[in-house]
Amino acid sequence: MVIYRVVVHQEHLFLSTEAHQTTIQLVGSKGASERVPLAERSICRVLWDTCCVCKTAEESAEYTIHCPTSLGDLLLVRLEAPPTTGSAWFCSKVAVTTPEGGVSLFPCYQLVSCSTPLALRDSIAKFIFDDIRPVELDQRINELTYRRQTYRWSCFDDGLPETMKVHDAMSLPVEVRFSVSKATHMILTVSKALVELDLQSFLCFQQNWSNFHQIHQLCQQTRTPTCRLVERLWREDWFFGHQFLNGANPTLIRRCTEIPPNLAVTEGMMGAFLEGGGSLSQEMERGNIFVVDYQLLDGLTANTVNGKQNYLTAPLVLLHLNCNSKFLPIAIQLKQSPGESNPVFVPQDLEADWLTAKTFVRSADFADHELRSHFMHTHVMSELFAMATLRNFPMVHPLYKYLLCIFQLLAPHFRFTLEIDALARQLLISDGGLLKEYTAVGGDTALEFLGRVSASLTYRDLCLPDDITGRGMDAIPGYYYRDDGLRLWDIIHRYIVGVVNHYYHSDDDVIRDSELQSWIHEIIVFGRLGDENKGFPKTFTSISQLTYFVTMVIFNASAQHAAVNNAQLDYFGWMPNAPVGLQRPPPACRGCCTERSLLDSFPDVNATVHSLATIYLLSKKPADFVPLGGSYEQHFTETVPVEMAARFRSDLKRLSCDIRARNVNLTLPYIYLDPPTVEDSVTR
């Protein structure tokens, strides 16, 4: 008679009273144990632990299973609840100590219920071509069959990447929904946000602002130190230029090598604004002229808010890098087509004209940020990658293990990409959502704009090194988003290269991994990324191609999301710097703007209140925040991946020290890619 000691770990956040009705069975290369109810145990030792990552309680119970002889190599742990069980419990992992003294870990991170018997594999990663035993291959196929039935694709809107088929966030499978603590935190945050900010009394105010002091008084509680600086500096030209590099939307500015043909700028117009007396063409040759183009907004009909027509423009902005390394705007054209009613505004115009032109640019930037760089590039793409991961990689696949660490889909204390995106579609974009009710880019306008963004999306847009080079921004001074982002990209890439090379021994291994090829196929097909001009790989043919793609996936789900999400309260908290809509048409001539007309253009008080509350919510650090790399060790037991994860965290600490040392001397510190502030995935 031999004894197997089994420790079952379950999350306390889920109902645990049904766990004892579940049966457990060990399957080895030489046979299987009997199915033993968890209630029947000769040793019962309930342990309480706290997850080191998210501080949630975990209950561990120890059991013994007696077998006549050794089962050989342990292959599976089967968990099955009886049909009469009405509820479920959440199993995080099962650890088995064999009679020979070895310890095998079987990750689970799933609900155990009567509808879903589970067959768990150990934590040693394996490819499909390594599974030679029928019992292992059957488990692999059955797991993916269940996942593909559970996680089905659906078209949210024509032209957009497909999403998970689900009626609303509450209809998602329980294992990918917020934990009790996470859900409670979100509900309380939403319901209490207006109260916390003392904004509830302004909800019925549908009138214009009286003066800038009234805006200042509105919401003192949202003022971060940076936001207070923004309030002081938002009129300054250098600060206007600074935001294209290190604000909430640092992905649009590009070096200008020739003036866009639809920008009505001449050499004579620009001479007065170029330091040193150089001409516009000379400054372009020196690499000192830059352009920001909001072409994707052109022709959109803005939303109506409080019964008032809002206005969206598609500006063209020309900037000059001066000898003091400041980016100064030198020309703003608010519409794409030049004409008499579409003047080019320049710094020598009347102060009110110039400030109004810059404000229309900032409003366009808010719209572009929320829907393109934030929602589409990070949220939508992360959901696409997460769905393909769930449908094509079994838990034993090595890529699933470290993609899981980014998407954090299965454990209750992990990140919840599918639910946060379902909530975004339900509460922000759909009818009745915040964008529809209170912003210029809401409703059908949002969907039309997202369709344009999706159609124009390229692989280069999502690969930071290529994006930086493609925009000609490699050597621009003071571009901290680029500096920190490229170092983070390199750190992630080194980690991915190490792990991938540990498992894939040759390019041939990549080619014959059918689950990997199915993964990229679904990403391309359901992401609508098959156009050759987009540049996405349709198959993987080499290790280097695979590591670069996986780096892109992880970077956009973590670092890129942090860059565009975490800066929102700082730069959008002072509403005049980022109006969610403007209620007067853009000026059609010079000399027609005043401070009063600008105030009348701003969104009404109640629209401002709702947008501030939402920005506050999106920027608020969650109670169960997990930093980048904070949970990588949870899904591997092999020595090499664990050592690589430790080196990864060490590299992140070194980068953090360098960023904080640099920020000491900056008036506007760039903190958004400091690794301890970068969340492990898209959750807000």
Secondary structure, DSSP 8 states (H G I E B T S, - for coil): -EEEEEEEEEETTS--TTGGG-EEEEEETTEE---EETT--S--EEEEEE-TTT--EEEEEEEEEEESS---SEEEEEEE--TT--S-EEEEEEEEE-TTS-EEEEEEEEEEBTTB-EEE--SS---GGG--SHHHHHHHHHHHHHHHHHS-EE-SSTTS--EE--SSGGGS-GGGS--HHHHHHHHHHHHHHHHHTT-GGGTT--S--S-HHHHHHHTGGG--HHHHHHHHHTT-HHHHHHHHHHSS-TTS-EE-SS--TTS---HHHHGGGSGGG--HHHHHHTT-EEEEE-GGGTT----EETTEE-B----EEEEEE-TTS-EEEEEEESSSS-BTTB-EE-TTS-HHHHHHHHHHHHHHHHHHIIIIIIIIIIIIHHHHHHHHHHHH--TTSHHHHHHHHHH--SSTTS--HHHHHHHHIIIIISTTSHHHHH-TT-THHHHHHHHHHHHH--HHHH-HHHHHHHTT-TT-TT-HHHHHHHHHHHHHHHHHHHHHHHH--SHHHHHT-HHHHHHHHHHHHHTT---GGG---SS--SHHHHHHHHHHHHHIIIIIHHHHHTTHHHHHSSGGGS-S-BSS---SSTT---HHHHHHHS--HHHHHHHHHHHHHHHS--TT--BTTTTGGGG--SHHHHHHHHHHHHHHHHHHHHHHHHHTT-SS---TT-GGGSBSS---
